[in-house]
Amino acid sequence: MTYNFDRCPDRRGSESVKWDLYPGTLPLWVADMDFPIAPEIQQALQQRLNHGVFGYELVPDDYFTAIGQWFATRHGWEGIGRENIVPTTGVIAAYSAAIKAMTVPGDKVMVMTPCYNAFFPAIRNNKCIQLDCPLLYDGKSYIIDWDLLEQKAAQAKVLLLCNPHNPAGRVWTREELLLVAGICQRNNVFVISDEIHCELTFPGHDYTPWATLPDEFVQNSVSCISPTKAFNIAGIQIANIFAKDPAILAKMDRALNENECCDVNVFGVTALKAAYNQGGPWLDQLRNYLFHNARTVACFLEDELPQVNVLPLEGTYLMWIDCRGALREGESLEGFSERFGKFLQEKVQLTLSVGSIYGAAGEGFMRVNIACPRSRLLDGMQRFIVGFEQYKNA
Ligand SMILES: Cc1ncc(COP(=O)(O)O)c(C=O)c1O
């Protein structure tokens, strides 16, 4: 079956965060997709809806089987089952509970910035201290600053890893993850790997599940997984924490209970099973479409606006653009992303994500959500060019 990603329903007025928070602007910001979900998932949800009763639900065995089969066949990650998974309402709930379980107030939680902005409140809410380990940017792309990581790891209790990385667009290689793992092991740092973007990788950049590293590294870690990002069902809210060590899994279960987020949405269970059991062909076509969207943006801006650097997108549907070329003469970098973002909204009615919300290391950058029909994306990029020139010359 062929799926059509060029046609999307109108989301305006549907209480969508993306479309209805800044009405009248073209929203290429928050991370959900404009595409309708796979018809296979919609049919499964419809069938569940037709039942008409939505009381509390036990998480059935075939939920865990679906997860296990998906990760084994698609990602070579064997051995996932009911005995090493706890379900919860979302990935934020998952990593927040994991922080709670593995820290005491005042502990330091390390993040590689720029990183997903909702990492920061989870660290604060657990009364921990955020320890930034900025990625190294050479004007083209990001790598991990190994010396700094080693240095910071000596002070940290936990590493909150984003694998693949939002917003840098990096899909960490096995070699990189092994180096990270070695550093964490030497410094007794517990790893929480947020793998929500794991399905969305592009040719030549395969996702490495943290849990497929050698056992000695996996014991002191958990992985947070969910089909919601890849299958565009984030509003349904479902996720899972994987831990190899039963004692760690019990701690996760306890923390989820203390946070009162250990029950799942009946539709989340249905949607997850349909996604993992039947969603593969849809996902493959989506990845292909997104890959071409990413190339379209990169080529378009390279030709039309060489003053920006579009970072190579290895995975996720979130492009990261170095916009410092728009700085006016003498303008301070501090607060630039925010000013530039506001300007784009007001002058060309385009909403992007402001780079500085991803940490100080994101200042000067903007994040673009490319998960929409290509014509809409091109409209957005045209607005971006006009806004860029107007800002620079204002
Ligand atoms: C890295 C990362 N983790 C977690 C989330 C949110 O997960 P959830 O909606 O399941 O809480 C996002 C959403 O964009 C994300 O990018």
The ligand as a Gaussian input file, in Angstrom:
#p B3LYP/6-31G(d) Opt

LIG

0 1
 C       13.656000      13.753000      23.316000
 C       12.204000      13.803000      23.683000
 N       11.767000      13.142000      24.772000
 C       10.465000      13.164000      25.138000
 C        9.534000      13.875000      24.408000
 C        8.106000      13.913000      24.864000
 O        7.642000      12.632000      25.160000
 P        6.172000      12.386000      25.708000
 O        5.232000      13.230000      24.933000
 O        5.961000      10.911000      25.501000
 O        6.194000      12.711000      27.169000
 C        9.947000      14.570000      23.255000
 C        8.985000      15.346000      22.484000
 O        9.315000      16.047000      21.567000
 C       11.311000      14.521000      22.895000
 O       11.770000      15.175000      21.805000

